[in-house]
Amino acid sequence: MRNVGLWRNRALFVFISGTIVAPAAFLLPEMLAGDTAKAMLLGYGVTAIIFGGLFAWIWHRDQRAMAALDRGEEILGHWHIDAESWRQFKLLNDEIHRQPGVLLNELSLRDEIPTDGIEIIVGKTAIQIDGSIHRLPVHGTPEVTSSLLHDGGNGLSYIELLLYYPGGGQGASGVPHSPTRTALRFPVPGTAWREARKISAHFCGLLPGKPDFFHGRGDGSDPEDLSRCGLCGYETHQFKSRCPQCGAGLQSRRWSRRFGLGLVVCGLFLSGLMGAVCYYTLPMLLYPGVEIGGTRFSGSPAQALMVLGILMLVMAFSLTTLLYGLWQMKTGKSSRRVAYFMLGIFVFLLLLAKLIEMRGM
């Protein structure tokens, strides 16, 4: 998007108007606004706050990324494309889009070609092309799944970054948003070929990165960076969320241990809770109809057996969560079989609860 500063200010204006209009729906007297007018004011205010604030935040981050590139921070390449080369790239981009199955270029090419050409600034986490900013965070969305440097020979060369948006959430119709794949293509002059190779290597993850909370350098120096695909066995020390061979999700040893810690905490909580429940209810379930400690189970022996079975299933789920978390913390690995087993218990409990609800009705 171009002119992100202007769009950010517009979204910020919408957000501020929402913060003013929403309270007005409650403060205006009846003689000035009826129920319908107040409902409309409240609807606009809430909508403006949510969407205005969201887009203002997004475009503010774009503006900051553009400002960082203008200051020359973490620049990998900076070159100028003359008007004739840009016209050739527009024709090449149209030709690529006519090919079947090709990913569309998310770069919006203007119809008019600037007489003085365009500037391209490539940084480690953002690219500015003809005033349009594209943020490419090292650990975030979109994820660069591949970086290709196309040598045009005597023609025009270009860089092609394949991008992955994970999707998630639900749309207005309730249908989940599916993952999206696009591309970012931009031309490279012959004088910038050396910079282009460095850029391609950077976005491919071939160059050592800066260690942070999410990942290490990615050069094999830290064994905790190793990720292994549970389906095809693909292994890599680079930061990738999905396997490039089969598309399955990847998880490094570091994150397996972190998720294992979360499972241990959940497992301890559930096991302690179920242990307390079993301590107080198990005697009554084993001897239905008999008063124990001033209380008794008034159902039939079959009902007591069913409740006892449900408690044992929940306890099995809790202990499996705890043990699986400990195993993940120790090995830094994950197991699909254990995950499927836990999912099976959970689904069975949901179905059983639904069946009891239906019979109770």
Order of alpha helices (4+ residues) and beta strands (2+ residues): alpha-alpha-alpha-beta-alpha-beta-beta-beta-beta-beta-beta-alpha-beta-beta-alpha-alpha-alpha
